[in-house]
Amino acid sequence: MNDPTDEWHHLTIMELATRIRRRAMSPVALTHAQLERIAALDRDLSSYARVMADSAIAQASTAEAELAAGRYRGPLHGIPIAVKDLFWTAGVPTSAGMAVHRDFVPAEDATVVRRLREAGAVLLGKLQLTEGAYSEHHASVIAPKNPWDAAYWPGISSSGAGVATAAGLCYGAIASDTGGSIRWPSAANGVTGLKPTWGRVSRHGMFALAPTLDHVGTMARSAADAGALLWAIAGADTADPSAAQCRVPDTPTSATQDLRGLRLGIDPAWNGDDVDPGVLRVVAEAIAALCELGARIVPVRMPAMDQAVADWAPLCAVEAAVAHEATYPAQAHAYGPVLASVVARGRTLTAVDHHKLLMRRLALRGRVDALWAHIDVLLTPVHPLPPPTLAGMQTLGERPELVAKLQRYTCPFNLTGHPALTLPGGVGDGGMPIAFQLVGRHMGEPTLLRAGTAYQGITPWHRRHPEAWIDGLQARSR
């Protein structure tokens, strides 16, 4: 007879929440099942930087006792999740993927971690990331492997979050996105990723890469799950004055399948210029599905983005130079070559050049903001390319035009601060996931989540799981 826990790892947060609230599922049993799966599979997948097994079981026991006493905290109560190892966890090492921070043990939780605990979530551990949340893993780190096929790219920098969520090693994750770092691994691993509006979530207790570009967001199996995680961690924070003061919705995303009246912005030229046919097919099918739900296409013309994509790297570099000034250049020997080159570049940018970048950024934000006078949601690809292999990604240093192409649809919305939701929308010729992106007005996450939930209500892509390779790993672990 099959162990019923074998299928638990495929469930969504919202499905689990219903069972836990009815006391048809035990948070303790659920957490044990997740820890056993991590022990069996993550030696090959390398998605976790640190597993916090003892504290996770203690948190699950507390949740179970509270539920038995009739105290229900909400949809995350008793749910095992994980956080990118960028967010402080009191008493637990937090390294941000960096050798220079290997021994750092924070005395307090990041605001997002504290809010997860207050919501009753069970924290399984810390997820692996690229060095300092930039583009390359430090040489001392074993990079996470894409659970669909280890020959393919798992995304950056929230690679561990994407791998763990897709492989059933957590039910959702808190991550960050500075130029695409939630959206890229979500697309690569076939999960749902939400980069909220800049300032929607506090950044207190988070290692910064580029503070005005860094967005704290969520990765999960569905749009509804991504929303449940977001509403638990969002909101004003006295420890972070840049966190927005606006009200946080107090209810989960509704499972409506009615998008009548939704104005869906489409720029055929921007979406189609030098884009892979497989990506074009996924975008076309997503548009058709949303129109079937009642959305109405509104043609738009995006502002020119080539300069914005070119501006992202120097803006990120100068902010990274400030974020790292306590350890670079004093401990430059502990840095990998890519992050070191970024920080070093930022230290050479002149004030005049930086001001020009800021003025162009403000102009871009205004031009993108103007789109929302006519639309409710903008639909674009996440990448113009099919899912890349690791071998292909290793040529990036020799092909700067490929870097710009990869960033075309993601980094502009870090510059403008608009929220973006990545949704699995199909597969490429090799069976790897392909995603698309919905972008909203500032603080427009409820509309994005409504559209994403409706889309996932009539499509199967978020229900696909990378079981072929996982089954092989499980067989070898027995």
Buried (B, 14 or more C-beta within 10 A) or exposed (E): EEEEBEEBBEBBBBBBBBBBBEEEBBBBBBBBBBBEBBEBBBEBBBBBBBBBBEBBBBBBBBBBEBBEEEEBBBBBBBBBBBBBBBBBBBEBBBBBBBBBBBEEEBEBBBBBBBBBBEBBBBBBBBBBBBBBBBBBBBEEBEBBBBBBBEEBBBBBBBBBBBBBBBBBBBBBBBBBBBBBBBBBBBBBBBBBBBBBBBBBBBBBBBBBBBBBBBBBBBBBBBBBBBBBBBBBBBBBBEEBEEBBEEEBEEEBBEBBEEBEEBBBBBBEEBBBEEBBEBBBBBBBBBBEBBBBBBBBBBEBEBBEBEEBBBBBBBBBBBBBBBBBEEBBBEBEEBBBEBBBEBBBBBBEBEEEEBEEBEEBBEEBBEBBBEBBEEBBBBBBBBBBBBBBBBEBBEEBEEEEEBEBBBBBBBBBBBBBBBBBBBBBBBBBEEEBBBBBBBBBBBBBBBBBBBBBBBBBBEBEBBEBBBBEBBEEBBEEEE
